[in-house]
């Protein structure tokens, strides 16, 4: 599709939006890495306050501050380049914190690095070194050198778009997970590899995901400095366009499914006729979705509503770009049993759950199935439909 030289304000090239989001994801990865690598920050990340100190939210929940900083950086950086998206960039965290003096501080990116450091000092109870490290990361300029991005010649009406952010998916592994966990058949069962930055763009009217980014902040540890190197993946599914940094995985002769380690035993047993011993387990919803996109697993099945729109939007767009998708398991089973099998209901991202409160308003309540090849989706649905009353 030809791109005009001068676009109306509401029309931007997909390449410009993609580059902006990728740069923000790289900065987010840097902040996530810093909080793990620098002692001044890591000591706060793992600290567990007891007694009277438990009321000091900024210390008790430094992990939440790391999340919020990443969320606010993405909002700020992308919002500056795309003002029409500013009020439609959302994540799971509130940006209000109460410090040790009882002051409420709104975390945001200030005009200068010095101002941001001063604000963070208030949140961090005057911990200057930690505040300055974070402020420097927040205000760094990220320059992408990725020639493939210049070939993305698609025009998008950004006024109809919105963004979901999961600043650090798999927070527990991010805080406690080790960097030396070994993969099992290519899949890391736990550890830092499962901590990801997830960004998804969706159509506000239809709820369909159109652009997704998965950034792996802890993709590779660089020795001897023991610094981490990140890696990003992206996908676009917009109109008739399907583009991705990944190649579509081949069909496996011996199918494999990836599940949460605390998935119901009944669901595991229901899947056994299809997958036999090829049941793999991993931490992090985003990481399991990435495993499907990379072809390490043929499907990710989740029976419970324990994921949220910010978890699935970005990975869903990448799966769509590769010819797959992500269906609502509960609704898909109903359709399958009613004989309505094409298409099965995919997850959408624009409408909250009626009657739900707080974060649950944006839960994927019916569970999900992530897939690349339609053959695997149909095999999962047929297998689970036959055992629907057992899980």
URNOR-V796935 format. One record per residue. PHI is phi in degrees with one decimal (999 if undefined). BURIAL is # if it has 9 or more other ideal C-beta (glycine too) atoms within 8 Angstrom, else .. D_LAST is the distance of its C-alpha to the last C-alpha in whole Angstrom. Layout:
phi:burial:d_last
PHI:BURIAL:D_LAST
PHI:BURIAL:D_LAST
This chain:
phi:burial:d_last
999:.:47
-71.5:.:50
-106.9:#:50
-64.0:.:53
-66.4:.:56
-124.5:.:55
-95.7:#:52
-57.6:.:52
-56.9:.:50
-85.1:.:47
-110.5:#:47
-133.2:#:46
-74.3:#:45
-61.9:#:42
-61.6:#:44
-64.9:#:45
-66.1:#:42
-61.8:#:40
-61.8:#:43
-63.1:#:43
-68.9:#:39
-65.3:#:39
-62.4:#:42
-64.3:#:40
-68.1:#:37
-68.3:#:40
-65.9:#:42
-60.3:#:38
-61.8:#:38
-63.0:#:41
-64.5:#:40
-61.1:#:37
-65.6:#:39
-57.5:#:42
-65.0:#:40
-91.9:#:39
-91.3:#:42
-90.9:#:45
-57.5:.:45
-60.7:#:46
-97.1:#:43
-63.6:#:41
-62.2:.:42
-74.9:#:41
-62.1:#:37
-97.6:.:37
-69.0:.:39
-117.0:.:37
-79.8:#:39
-125.4:.:40
60.3:.:42
-62.4:.:43
-67.2:#:43
-62.6:.:39
-81.0:.:40
-82.6:#:41
-57.4:.:39
-66.1:#:40
-90.6:#:40
-60.0:#:37
-121.3:.:35
-60.6:#:37
-57.5:#:34
-69.6:.:34
-63.3:#:37
-59.7:#:37
-58.9:#:34
-63.9:#:36
-58.6:#:39
-62.9:#:37
-60.0:#:36
-70.3:#:40
-63.3:#:41
-64.3:#:39
-57.1:#:40
-65.4:#:43
-66.1:#:44
-74.2:#:42
-63.4:#:44
-66.1:.:47
-84.2:.:47
-130.8:#:45
-56.4:.:46
-68.2:.:44
-94.1:#:41
-48.7:#:42
-87.8:.:40
-126.3:#:37
-110.6:#:36
-130.7:.:33
-140.6:#:31
-93.1:#:29
-103.3:#:32
-80.7:.:35
-101.8:#:38
-104.8:.:40
-129.5:#:41
-111.3:#:43
-87.7:#:45
-65.4:.:47
-95.1:.:50
82.0:.:47
-84.9:.:48
-89.9:.:45
-117.1:#:45
-91.2:.:44
-78.5:#:43
-155.7:.:44
-86.0:#:46
-86.8:.:50
-60.0:.:53
-126.3:.:54
-60.4:#:53
-64.5:.:55
-67.7:#:53
-64.1:#:50
-61.9:#:51
-63.9:#:52
-65.0:#:49
-67.4:#:47
-59.8:#:50
-63.1:#:49
-68.1:#:45
-91.3:#:46
54.7:#:48
68.9:.:51
-83.4:#:50
-65.7:.:52
-59.9:.:51
-64.1:#:47
-63.5:#:48
-70.2:#:51
-60.7:#:48
-68.0:#:46
-62.2:#:48
-62.4:#:50
-67.0:#:46
-65.4:#:46
-99.1:#:49
-67.9:.:49
-95.6:.:50
-102.9:#:47
-114.0:.:49
-87.8:#:46
-118.3:.:48
-136.2:.:46
-57.8:.:48
-61.0:.:44
-69.0:#:44
-71.6:.:47
-88.7:.:46
-83.7:#:44
-105.4:#:46
-129.3:#:44
-99.3:#:44
-132.1:#:42
-87.3:.:42
-67.9:#:41
-66.0:.:42
-101.3:.:39
-106.7:#:37
-147.1:#:35
-129.6:#:34
-107.0:#:30
-122.9:#:31
-112.6:#:29
-63.9:#:32
-142.5:#:30
-77.6:#:27
66.8:#:25
-58.7:#:28
-62.4:.:27
-68.8:#:28
-61.6:#:31
-81.4:#:32
-103.2:.:31
-68.0:#:30
-93.6:.:33
-91.8:#:35
-110.0:.:35
-66.9:#:31
-93.2:.:31
-74.9:#:29
-113.0:.:27
52.6:.:27
90.5:.:28
-104.7:#:26
-82.7:#:26
-69.3:#:24
-163.3:#:25
96.5:#:29
-63.0:#:31
-60.7:#:30
-86.9:#:27
-87.4:#:29
-127.8:#:29
-101.3:#:31
-119.8:#:30
-132.1:#:32
-132.3:#:30
-107.2:#:33
-135.7:#:32
-79.2:#:33
-65.8:#:34
-88.6:.:34
-89.7:.:31
81.4:#:29
-78.3:#:29
-72.9:#:29
-123.5:#:32
-148.6:#:33
-136.3:#:31
-133.6:#:32
-120.5:#:31
-111.1:#:33
-99.6:#:33
-63.9:#:35
-116.3:#:35
-65.2:#:35
-149.5:.:38
-94.0:#:40
-92.3:.:44
-102.8:.:46
-86.7:.:48
-69.1:.:48
56.6:.:44
-107.0:.:44
-96.0:#:41
-113.8:.:41
-94.1:#:38
-148.7:.:37
-117.2:#:36
-132.5:#:34
-143.8:#:34
-154.3:#:33
-126.2:#:34
-132.8:#:33
-141.7:#:36
61.1:.:37
-95.6:.:37
-93.7:#:38
-131.2:#:35
-133.1:.:37
-156.5:#:35
-74.2:.:37
-102.0:#:34
-95.1:.:34
-67.4:.:31
-64.0:.:30
-76.1:.:30
-65.1:.:28
-85.2:.:27
-80.1:.:27
-118.8:.:24
-65.7:#:21
-137.1:#:20
-118.8:#:17
-112.4:#:17
-131.0:#:14
-71.8:#:15
-64.5:#:16
-107.1:.:14
-63.1:#:10
-56.5:.:7
-60.8:.:8
-62.2:.:5
-69.9:#:5
-58.0:#:9
-67.0:#:9
-66.2:#:8
-85.5:#:11
-58.0:#:13
-58.9:.:15
-88.3:#:16
-107.4:#:17
57.1:.:17
-89.1:.:19
-87.2:#:19
-96.5:#:17
-109.4:#:19
-127.8:#:18
-153.3:#:20
-89.6:#:21
82.3:#:22
-62.2:#:20
-61.1:#:23
-65.7:#:24
-65.3:#:21
-65.0:#:22
-63.1:#:25
-57.6:#:24
-69.9:#:23
-62.1:#:26
-83.5:#:28
82.3:#:27
-76.3:#:25
-142.4:#:22
-89.4:#:21
-156.8:#:18
-120.2:#:16
-115.5:#:13
-133.0:#:11
-89.2:#:8
-114.5:.:10
-88.2:.:14
-99.2:.:16
-111.2:#:18
-130.2:#:21
-57.8:#:24
-70.3:#:26
-72.3:#:23
-100.6:#:23
-60.0:#:26
-62.2:#:28
-57.7:#:26
-60.7:#:25
-62.8:#:28
-66.0:#:29
-61.5:#:26
-61.8:#:28
-63.2:#:31
-93.8:#:30
94.4:.:29
-107.8:#:25
171.0:#:23
-147.9:#:20
-99.9:#:18
-74.8:#:16
-60.1:#:12
-62.4:#:11
-68.9:#:15
-66.2:#:15
-63.0:#:12
-61.8:.:14
-64.0:#:18
-61.5:#:16
-70.2:.:16
-88.7:.:19
83.6:.:21
-98.2:.:22
-110.8:.:21
-139.8:.:24
-85.1:.:24
-89.8:#:20
-67.7:.:20
-79.8:#:21
-64.3:#:21
-124.2:#:24
-131.0:#:26
-106.5:#:29
-122.1:.:27
-73.2:.:26
-72.1:#:23
-62.1:.:24
82.4:.:25
-84.6:#:23
-121.5:.:26
59.4:.:27
-61.4:.:25
-62.5:#:22
-61.0:#:24
-116.0:#:23
-77.8:#:20
-84.9:#:17
-63.1:#:15
-88.3:#:13
74.9:#:12
-160.6:#:14
-131.9:#:15
-99.1:#:18
-153.5:#:20
-108.3:#:24
-99.8:#:24
-56.4:.:23
-58.1:.:23
-72.1:#:20
-59.4:#:18
-64.9:#:18
-65.5:#:17
-63.7:#:14
-63.5:#:13
-63.2:#:14
-67.0:#:12
-74.1:#:9
-62.9:#:10
-70.4:.:11
-119.6:#:7
-59.4:#:6
-87.6:.:6
-104.6:.:4
-135.7:#:0
